[in-house]
Amino acid sequence: VKDLDFGNGTRLFDAVAESMDMLQGVQGRKVVLVFTDGDDTSSRVGRGKVLERARAEEVMVYAIGLEAVYFDGVRQ
């Protein structure tokens, strides 16, 4: 079996948490829009903590998934 390297890890939850940090102090509706091509693979912050914080701080989080197709390690 050949080991495939698909690039860098995805720190999705860390990115959402950082976005919420940047929204602190903003008045009105707070929205984080995330574009991602994969599952979180290496965040330091867990999904549960991010969701809990989004609820507590009334931040709406929308995620748009982008499909990446690989064949033998090469993006198609």
N, C-alpha and C positions, 0 to 999 in steps of 0.2 A: 504494500500500500504506500502510495506516494504522499508525503506531507505537502500540503498546499498552504501557501502564505497568502492571505487575502488582505494584507495591509495592516493598518493600525486598528487598535481596538476602538470600540464605540463607548464613549462616556456620556450616554444620553441623560441619565439622572443627574449627573454632576452639572451638565449644561443647563438643565431646567432649574436646578437649585441656584446656579450662578445668575441666571436670568431673573429669578425672583429676588435675589439680592439687589440687583440693579433697579428693580421696581419699588424698593422700599422708599417711602416718602412721597411717592406719586399719588396724587389725588385722582379719584374717579376709577373707572373700570380698568382692571389690570388683566392683560392677556399675554400668554407666552405661546408662540406658534413655533412648532418644532418640525423640521424636515429631517427625516432619517432614512437610511438605507438598511437598517438592521436592528437587532436587539442590543440592549445594553450588555457590554461584555467586560467592562473594567471600571465602573464608577466606584467611588468611595462612599457615596451616599446611596442608600437603598431606596427602592421604589416606594415602600411604605412610608418612609420619612418624607419623601417628596410629596406624596399625595396628602399626607396629614398636614403638611405645611401649606400646601396650596389651598386646602379647605379652610384652615385657620386664618390665612391671609387674604381669602377671597380672590384668589388668582385663578383665572380660567386657563387651562392648558389644552391646546389643540395639537394633535400630532398628525402629520401627513407622512405616510410610508412610501418610500420610493423603492421599487424593486430593482435589484442588481442581479443580473444573471451571469453566472460563471461557468465555464467549461474548461476543465483541466487547468484551473488557476488563472485563466485569462478572461477578462471581462468581455462580454459579447455586446 
